[in-house]
Amino acid sequence: MVLDNLSNSLKDAMKKLAGKTVIDRAAVDELVRDLQRALLSSDVNVKLVMQLSQSIKSRALAEDLPKGMNAREHVLRIVYQELVGLVGKEADFALRPQKILMAGLQGSGKTTTTGKLCRYFQRKGLKVAAIGADNFRPGAFAQLETLCKKMNVPCYGDPMEKDAVKIVRDGLEALKDNEVIIVDTAGRHALEDDLIDEIAQINDFLHPDHRWLVIDAAIGQAAREQARRFHEAIGIDGVIVTKMDGTAKGGGAMSAVAETQSGIVFIGEGETIDDLEKFEPNGFISRLLGMGDLKALVEKAEESIDAEDVDVNAMLRGKFSLNDMYKQLEAVQKMGPLKQVMSMLPLGGMKLPTEALDGTAEKMKRFRIIMDSMTPQELDEPSLINTSRMIRVAKGSGTSLEEVRDLMKYYKMMQKTLKGFRGNRMAMGKMMKQMQKGGMGPMGPM
């Protein structure tokens, strides 16, 4: 999940609040101090943190309890709403034919993000193509072309041409049969005048439907100045924050962008072509607080897996076979890293074992080989597998006894995790109903 440290700190603060027998001024003050530490460590602007703190404190102590909601739920709802306001609005766009102009400094991940956007629209069923108009950075077009080839997405560019506007003009003609055209532009190491002039010229010619700025989360609060300068030049109507999985400054970048009133469109948090997530402030904050984001989970599942790939009821039973485990993990892996997927489930205060979230494709392949040497009865009833059977399976699969034990350990851990989720989801049920009554967005579709 993005911003792990911030998320853990926020969850700990909420857990502390849940343990209080009385929710009084002292309890609210302690919660606010914990929130301040969490947000400041994520590089959120001090002024914004103080404003948020004051708002939470005054609302928690002054507002009447909504009907059917206890004091803890009321305070959690206020924290949720204030954090949603802190990260700002989402930027709107439609799934229809359109032209998108990409802007950003060199090193922000603009070209990679262009490729990820192509993949996003492709998975939504649109014919998408890219134009590589970055004639400043050597190898920029080759990088974009390589990404596009992996997806069978058309890509136009001319590394020998220095006129970026001409590249765009020729690209539009060459790719006219496509519905979505994404234009990757040149960047610089800093906000230089020739960069601004060039992208302004492209913007004037292209008349794009959207002008999206790509910002590296690692720059923190400096994102504000970049967003402002590009907005003044071409009218930025959306921001994509990249590299959210590798920096403690992500909170600073997001809150800085929010201050400019430029809505966030996507968040990038990984190296693969599918690691781009549409930003929804409600779901994002809900996940940070450990309340899950079932809407995002359903969307990801619909895009990635077929209904016959996974038995959802088995996932929630808590007791399942080795065959079930493999089918489920194989399906979930199509949706992205297991850790990211699990963050979308409303697990409350439940701690997921780190080992259970680190299942790689290679490990799953190894497990499949081991399970191929088990009998149908063993696969359906794992409790039958004792040491002597493990030795037989290891010999039959060409693996070691330790690897077979690793499989069984992994299976038991997943079984325990799912049992815990089943118990927690019942406890979360009441909370989610109350949040829905209180107007908490991500709970609505449930």
KASULQUI-V841401 format. One record per residue. N is the residue number from 0. SS is DSSP state (alpha for helix, beta for strand, coil for the rest). PHI is phi in whole degrees, 0 to 359 (none if undefined). NEAR is the number of other ideal C-beta (glycine too) atoms within 8 Angstrom. Layout:
N_SS_PHI_NEAR, N_SS_PHI_NEAR
//
This chain:
0_coil_none_8, 1_coil_294_10, 2_coil_51_11, 3_alpha_305_7, 4_alpha_298_9, 5_alpha_297_14, 6_alpha_300_15, 7_alpha_298_8, 8_alpha_294_12, 9_alpha_294_14, 10_alpha_298_11, 11_alpha_298_9, 12_alpha_296_12, 13_alpha_293_12, 14_alpha_295_9, 15_alpha_298_11, 16_alpha_297_13, 17_alpha_296_8, 18_coil_276_5, 19_coil_282_9, 20_coil_280_2, 21_coil_229_5, 22_coil_261_9, 23_coil_243_6, 24_alpha_302_6, 25_alpha_298_6, 26_alpha_294_11, 27_alpha_293_14, 28_alpha_300_9, 29_alpha_294_9, 30_alpha_300_14, 31_alpha_298_11, 32_alpha_298_8, 33_alpha_296_12, 34_alpha_295_14, 35_alpha_300_11, 36_alpha_300_9, 37_alpha_296_12, 38_alpha_287_13, 39_alpha_294_10, 40_alpha_290_10, 41_coil_265_14, 42_coil_72_12, 43_coil_288_12, 44_coil_305_10, 45_alpha_303_7, 46_alpha_299_6, 47_alpha_295_11, 48_alpha_298_12, 49_alpha_294_9, 50_alpha_297_8, 51_alpha_297_14, 52_alpha_301_11, 53_alpha_296_8, 54_alpha_293_9, 55_alpha_298_16, 56_alpha_296_11, 57_alpha_292_8, 58_alpha_292_10, 59_alpha_298_11, 60_alpha_265_7, 61_alpha_253_5, 62_coil_286_7, 63_coil_287_3, 64_coil_293_8, 65_coil_297_9, 66_coil_301_5, 67_coil_80_5, 68_coil_238_11, 69_coil_275_6, 70_alpha_297_7, 71_alpha_297_10, 72_alpha_296_12, 73_alpha_297_14, 74_alpha_293_14, 75_alpha_301_13, 76_alpha_299_14, 77_alpha_295_12, 78_alpha_301_13, 79_alpha_303_14, 80_alpha_297_10, 81_alpha_291_12, 82_alpha_291_13, 83_alpha_300_11, 84_alpha_296_8, 85_alpha_293_12, 86_alpha_277_12, 87_coil_87_13, 88_coil_274_7, 89_beta_270_10, 90_coil_269_13, 91_coil_276_5, 92_coil_203_9, 93_coil_249_5, 94_coil_271_7, 95_coil_209_6, 96_coil_303_5, 97_beta_192_12, 98_beta_243_12, 99_beta_236_14, 100_beta_259_15, 101_beta_261_14, 102_beta_234_13, 103_coil_153_12, 104_coil_280_11, 105_coil_297_8, 106_coil_94_7, 107_coil_281_11, 108_coil_95_12, 109_alpha_295_14, 110_alpha_292_13, 111_alpha_299_11, 112_alpha_293_15, 113_alpha_301_14, 114_alpha_297_14, 115_alpha_296_14, 116_alpha_295_14, 117_alpha_303_16, 118_alpha_297_13, 119_alpha_300_11, 120_alpha_291_12, 121_alpha_299_11, 122_alpha_290_7, 123_coil_274_8, 124_coil_92_5, 125_coil_260_11, 126_coil_279_7, 127_beta_241_14, 128_beta_213_14, 129_beta_234_17, 130_beta_241_16, 131_beta_267_14, 132_coil_260_14, 133_coil_275_15, 134_coil_258_11, 135_coil_258_8, 136_coil_271_8, 137_coil_300_3, 138_coil_86_6, 139_alpha_297_14, 140_alpha_293_11, 141_alpha_300_8, 142_alpha_296_10, 143_alpha_295_17, 144_alpha_298_11, 145_alpha_297_8, 146_alpha_299_14, 147_alpha_293_13, 148_alpha_299_9, 149_alpha_297_7, 150_alpha_254_11, 151_coil_58_4, 152_coil_256_12, 153_beta_298_9, 154_beta_219_12, 155_beta_247_13, 156_beta_188_12, 157_coil_215_8, 158_coil_302_7, 159_coil_273_3, 160_coil_273_8, 161_coil_264_4, 162_coil_271_7, 163_alpha_296_14, 164_alpha_294_9, 165_alpha_294_8, 166_alpha_300_16, 167_alpha_295_14, 168_alpha_299_9, 169_alpha_294_10, 170_alpha_294_14, 171_alpha_298_11, 172_alpha_291_7, 173_alpha_291_8, 174_coil_248_12, 175_coil_296_6, 176_coil_277_4, 177_coil_262_10, 178_coil_272_8, 179_beta_242_13, 180_beta_245_14, 181_beta_247_15, 182_beta_254_16, 183_beta_271_14, 184_coil_254_14, 185_coil_284_13, 186_coil_238_13, 187_coil_220_11, 188_coil_282_5, 189_coil_208_5, 190_coil_283_9, 191_coil_264_7, 192_alpha_298_5, 193_alpha_292_7, 194_alpha_295_11, 195_alpha_297_12, 196_alpha_298_8, 197_alpha_295_11, 198_alpha_291_15, 199_alpha_294_10, 200_alpha_295_10, 201_alpha_298_15, 202_alpha_298_14, 203_alpha_297_7, 204_alpha_281_9, 205_alpha_287_11, 206_coil_49_6, 207_coil_291_11, 208_coil_286_6, 209_beta_221_11, 210_beta_234_13, 211_beta_252_15, 212_beta_260_15, 213_beta_261_14, 214_beta_233_16, 215_beta_285_12, 216_alpha_302_15, 217_alpha_293_9, 218_alpha_280_11, 219_alpha_60_12, 220_alpha_292_12, 221_alpha_294_8, 222_alpha_301_15, 223_alpha_301_11, 224_alpha_293_8, 225_alpha_299_14, 226_alpha_299_16, 227_alpha_296_9, 228_alpha_295_10, 229_alpha_293_14, 230_alpha_295_12, 231_alpha_298_5, 232_alpha_280_10, 233_alpha_228_11, 234_coil_78_7, 235_coil_300_13, 236_coil_242_9, 237_beta_188_14, 238_beta_235_16, 239_beta_246_15, 240_beta_262_16, 241_beta_257_14, 242_coil_58_11, 243_coil_289_13, 244_coil_271_6, 245_coil_229_6, 246_coil_212_9, 247_coil_270_7, 248_coil_261_13, 249_alpha_302_15, 250_alpha_298_12, 251_alpha_294_14, 252_alpha_296_18, 253_alpha_294_13, 254_alpha_291_15, 255_alpha_293_15, 256_alpha_296_16, 257_alpha_300_12, 258_alpha_296_10, 259_coil_278_10, 260_coil_68_6, 261_coil_269_13, 262_coil_296_12, 263_beta_273_19, 264_beta_264_12, 265_beta_222_14, 266_beta_237_13, 267_beta_256_16, 268_coil_211_10, 269_coil_167_9, 270_coil_263_3, 271_coil_282_6, 272_coil_293_9, 273_coil_265_8, 274_coil_276_11, 275_beta_218_13, 276_beta_240_9, 277_beta_298_10, 278_coil_276_12, 279_coil_228_12, 280_alpha_304_12, 281_alpha_299_10, 282_alpha_293_12, 283_alpha_297_13, 284_alpha_291_12, 285_alpha_303_15, 286_alpha_289_14, 287_alpha_300_11, 288_coil_271_14, 289_coil_81_13, 290_coil_263_15, 291_coil_79_14, 292_coil_208_14, 293_alpha_292_12, 294_alpha_298_10, 295_alpha_295_12, 296_alpha_296_12, 297_alpha_297_9, 298_alpha_298_9, 299_alpha_295_12, 300_alpha_295_9, 301_alpha_297_6, 302_alpha_285_8, 303_alpha_255_9, 304_coil_230_9, 305_coil_271_4, 306_alpha_301_5, 307_alpha_283_3, 308_alpha_287_9, 309_coil_213_10, 310_coil_263_8, 311_alpha_297_6, 312_alpha_299_6, 313_alpha_296_9, 314_alpha_298_10, 315_alpha_261_10, 316_alpha_290_9, 317_coil_91_9, 318_coil_248_5, 319_coil_207_11, 320_coil_273_9, 321_alpha_296_13, 322_alpha_297_9, 323_alpha_301_10, 324_alpha_301_12, 325_alpha_293_12, 326_alpha_300_11, 327_alpha_292_13, 328_alpha_294_12, 329_alpha_296_10, 330_alpha_291_12, 331_alpha_298_10, 332_alpha_296_11, 333_coil_293_8, 334_coil_273_11, 335_coil_123_11, 336_coil_304_7, 337_alpha_303_12, 338_alpha_299_9, 339_alpha_291_10, 340_alpha_296_13, 341_alpha_295_10, 342_coil_293_11, 343_coil_275_12, 344_coil_271_10, 345_coil_283_11, 346_coil_265_13, 347_coil_61_10, 348_coil_272_9, 349_coil_292_8, 350_coil_264_4, 351_coil_271_9, 352_coil_300_9, 353_alpha_302_6, 354_alpha_298_7, 355_alpha_289_12, 356_alpha_260_11, 357_coil_254_8, 358_coil_291_10, 359_coil_264_6, 360_alpha_300_6, 361_alpha_295_6, 362_alpha_295_9, 363_alpha_296_13, 364_alpha_296_8, 365_alpha_296_10, 366_alpha_297_11, 367_alpha_298_9, 368_alpha_299_11, 369_alpha_295_15, 370_alpha_292_12, 371_alpha_296_7, 372_coil_265_9, 373_coil_266_11, 374_coil_281_5, 375_alpha_305_6, 376_alpha_295_7, 377_alpha_293_13, 378_alpha_293_12, 379_alpha_275_8, 380_coil_229_8, 381_alpha_301_10, 382_alpha_296_4, 383_alpha_286_8, 384_coil_280_10, 385_coil_260_6, 386_alpha_299_5, 387_alpha_296_6, 388_alpha_291_10, 389_alpha_299_13, 390_alpha_297_9, 391_alpha_298_9, 392_alpha_295_14, 393_alpha_298_13, 394_alpha_294_7, 395_alpha_292_7, 396_alpha_263_11, 397_coil_71_5, 398_coil_244_9, 399_coil_261_6, 400_alpha_300_8, 401_alpha_297_6, 402_alpha_291_11, 403_alpha_294_14, 404_alpha_296_9, 405_alpha_298_8, 406_alpha_299_12, 407_alpha_294_11, 408_alpha_296_8, 409_alpha_297_13, 410_alpha_299_11, 411_alpha_295_8, 412_alpha_293_11, 413_alpha_294_11, 414_alpha_299_12, 415_alpha_295_9, 416_alpha_300_11, 417_alpha_291_13, 418_alpha_298_10, 419_alpha_298_10, 420_alpha_297_13, 421_alpha_300_11, 422_alpha_293_8, 423_alpha_291_13, 424_alpha_292_10, 425_alpha_290_7, 426_alpha_294_9, 427_alpha_284_13, 428_alpha_305_8, 429_alpha_300_7, 430_alpha_302_12, 431_alpha_294_12, 432_alpha_296_9, 433_alpha_295_12, 434_alpha_295_14, 435_alpha_298_11, 436_alpha_298_10, 437_coil_276_11, 438_coil_84_6, 439_coil_268_13, 440_alpha_317_10, 441_alpha_293_14, 442_alpha_276_12, 443_coil_306_7, 444_coil_292_7, 445_coil_286_6
//
